[in-house]
Amino acid sequence: MLRSANHARRAGRPRGAVLRQAPHPGLAVQLVTDLDGRRRYVSTPADGKTHDAEALRASGILDHLPPDDLLDDKGYVGLDMLTPTKNRPP
């Protein structure tokens, strides 16, 4: 969907800014590598709007690898994996 520049200005965006929506949804794939970067597992694609943690649960990776053996980003907090903290304590 393409919106007009007038709509962009009404939404607080600078003149000339145009909003675009992809004509089709993206896909999310879960990929596991070893520490040398070699692929060890690639999941089947999930709908792109699926949250990272839900896509990981649905992929079946956790059936084969314990979560405490996995390193990941903040999208996987709460799965007992080694992830960065979301907020630093004061």
C-alpha positions in Angstrom: 0.0 0.0 0.0 1.4 3.4 -0.9 0.2 6.4 1.0 0.4 10.0 -0.1 2.9 12.5 1.1 0.0 14.5 2.7 -0.7 11.5 4.9 2.9 11.3 5.9 2.9 15.0 6.9 -0.3 14.6 9.0 1.4 11.7 10.8 4.3 13.9 11.8 6.8 12.7 9.2 8.8 15.1 7.0 7.6 16.3 3.6 8.3 13.7 1.0 8.2 10.7 3.4 6.1 8.0 2.0 4.9 4.9 3.9 5.1 1.6 2.1 3.8 -1.8 3.1 5.3 -5.0 1.7 2.9 -6.8 -0.7 3.6 -10.1 1.1 4.7 -11.1 4.6 8.3 -12.0 5.4 9.5 -15.3 6.8 11.5 -16.1 9.9 14.0 -18.9 10.0 15.8 -20.2 13.1 19.5 -21.0 12.5 21.9 -22.8 14.8 25.7 -22.7 14.3 28.6 -24.0 16.2 31.3 -21.6 17.6 33.2 -21.9 14.3 30.2 -20.6 12.3 29.2 -24.0 10.7 25.5 -24.5 10.3 24.1 -27.2 12.6 20.3 -26.7 12.1 18.0 -24.6 9.9 14.3 -24.6 10.7 11.5 -24.5 8.2 10.3 -20.9 7.6 7.7 -19.5 10.0 5.5 -16.5 9.3 7.5 -13.3 9.6 5.2 -11.8 12.3 6.0 -14.8 14.6 8.0 -13.7 17.7 11.5 -15.1 17.9 10.9 -17.1 21.0 7.7 -18.6 19.6 9.4 -19.5 16.3 12.2 -21.2 18.3 9.8 -23.3 20.4 7.8 -24.3 17.2 11.0 -25.2 15.3 11.8 -28.2 17.5 15.4 -27.1 18.2 14.8 -27.2 21.9 13.8 -30.9 21.6 17.4 -31.7 20.5 19.5 -29.0 22.3 19.2 -27.9 25.9 18.5 -24.2 26.1 21.4 -23.5 28.4 23.8 -24.7 25.6 22.5 -21.9 23.3 23.6 -18.2 23.0 21.2 -15.7 21.6 19.9 -12.2 21.4 17.3 -10.3 23.5 14.4 -11.8 21.5 14.9 -15.0 23.4 15.0 -13.8 27.0 13.0 -16.1 29.3 14.0 -19.4 27.5 16.9 -20.2 29.9 19.4 -19.4 27.2 22.4 -17.2 27.6 21.1 -13.8 26.4 22.1 -10.1 27.1 20.0 -8.4 29.8 17.3 -6.1 28.6 17.8 -3.4 31.2 20.9 -2.7 33.3 20.2 -2.3 37.0 20.8 1.2 38.3 
